[in-house]
Amino acid sequence: MKILSQQKFKKMNKTELKGNWLEQKGKLKEKFAVLTDDDLLFEQGKKEEMLGKIQVKLGKTKEELQKIIEAL
């Protein structure tokens, strides 16, 4: 599953987004046991903040994190 562009991300309805994020969230938790539900909590309008927290916790750059999520 790939990271969505901002435009596509905004067009998705809440049900689609929730389903896709739940799948990605589960895969991230499997791959990185250090991540918690709080780290992966998606709040509308706070996507960048959440991704920033994940980057810091994993010690990855934005580009590295994007590649990880795209590979899920």
C-alpha positions in Angstrom: 0.0 0.0 0.0 1.4 3.4 -0.9 1.3 6.7 0.9 -1.4 8.8 -0.7 -0.7 12.2 -2.3 -2.3 15.1 -0.4 -4.9 15.5 -3.1 -5.9 11.8 -3.1 -5.8 11.7 0.7 -8.3 14.6 0.9 -10.7 13.0 -1.6 -11.0 9.7 0.3 -14.0 9.3 2.5 -13.6 8.5 6.2 -14.5 4.8 5.8 -11.9 4.2 3.1 -9.2 6.1 5.0 -10.0 4.3 8.3 -9.8 0.9 6.6 -6.6 1.7 4.8 -4.9 3.2 7.8 -5.9 0.3 10.1 -4.2 -2.1 7.7 -1.0 0.0 7.4 -1.0 0.6 11.2 -1.1 -3.1 11.9 1.7 -3.8 9.5 3.8 -1.0 11.0 3.3 -2.4 14.5 4.3 -5.9 13.3 7.5 -4.5 11.7 8.4 -2.1 14.5 7.3 -3.4 17.9 8.4 -0.1 19.5 5.4 1.7 17.9 2.3 2.0 20.1 -1.3 2.7 19.3 -0.8 6.2 20.6 2.1 6.7 18.1 -0.2 5.6 15.3 -3.3 7.4 16.3 -4.7 9.1 13.3 -6.6 12.4 13.9 -8.2 14.3 11.0 -5.9 17.2 10.0 -2.9 15.9 12.0 -1.4 13.4 9.6 1.9 15.3 9.4 2.2 15.5 13.1 1.6 11.8 13.5 4.1 11.0 10.8 6.7 13.2 12.5 6.2 11.3 15.8 6.8 8.0 14.0 9.9 9.4 12.3 11.4 10.5 15.6 10.5 7.2 17.3 12.1 5.1 14.5 15.0 7.5 13.9 14.1 7.7 10.2 13.9 10.5 7.7 10.7 11.5 6.0 11.8 9.8 2.8 12.8 6.6 4.7 9.5 6.5 6.4 7.6 7.0 3.1 9.6 4.1 1.6 8.7 1.9 4.6 5.0 2.6 4.3 5.1 2.2 0.5 6.6 -1.3 1.0 3.9 -2.5 3.3 
